Amino acid sequence: MPGGRLTHQDRRQIADGLAEGLTYTEIATRLNRPLSTVTREVARNGGPTGYRADQAHQATRQRARRSQPVLAERDPGAVSDLEEQFTELVVNTGLSRMTARVLSALYLTDSGSLTAAELARHLQVSPASISKAVAELEQQELIRRERDPRRRRDRYVIDADAWFRGWMASARQNALLADFARQGAETLGVASPAGTRLRDIGDFFDHVGRAMLEAAEQWRAAYAARGATGQD
């Protein structure tokens, strides 16, 4: 199930994919898992040439036993204030308040996963309000829906790659704006005031777009390296 723990069989498929010479993206697609899950799994368990499914599965179980978290007691008032501040920040990105409240609730729960009923109860709103909000979040790929076979209901899950995808989409949009502005400058004449203005806009968006792509790739590399050291 996407986003859940890797099973022994999943790890065997990863090992088979590496042996076949598949890319991480191809392996992730085969498993229906986020790319970051496969990248981190391989990096922390020997790399592409040293990965072994059985050893990786055993090592993960041992790490889990060693790292059982000790949760500090939380101040309910401080948590409520944090959720409200998070909501305000998300609203400022352009999401509606209800959609922002749902996203904040999901991010601030330890499981990163809640049902519609749990969200409605936590936020004290109607199921219809939750339905509309999660539809918007799914459309923007900020969350995903999973079926809970034990309870026969859907759960809404935070996707670890959502912000990365959103960032990349913004970078691509900047590239499109740069191309449009430069073409516009050619149409108007680059020596004209309007043409010069569009040329400068094109240069700006080209520079920003390239910087965003470089930053995203640097983050991806750092994230994979962090996984290789066993840090989450």
Number of C-alpha atoms within 10 A of each C-alpha: 12 16 15 10 9 17 12 14 12 17 22 17 17 26 23 15 18 21 12 9 12 14 12 20 15 15 22 21 13 13 18 12 18 19 17 18 21 21 23 21 23 26 20 20 21 14 15 19 10 12 21 19 21 13 13 20 19 12 13 16 11 11 11 11 9 9 8 8 8 6 6 6 6 8 8 9 9 10 12 13 11 14 19 16 13 18 22 16 14 18 16 11 9 9 18 14 15 18 22 25 23 23 26 20 21 20 17 15 10 7 10 17 21 20 19 20 16 14 24 18 12 12 14 9 13 13 15 10 15 21 14 12 20 22 15 15 19 14 10 13 16 19 23 21 18 17 13 13 8 6 8 8 12 16 19 23 23 20 19 16 16 16 12 15 15 14 16 17 13 15 22 17 14 21 20 15 19 24 18 16 24 22 17 19 23 16 10 15 15 18 12 12 12 14 20 19 16 23 23 17 19 24 17 15 20 22 14 16 22 15 13 18 17 13 13 17 14 12 13 15 13 12 16 21 16 15 20 19 12 14 11 8
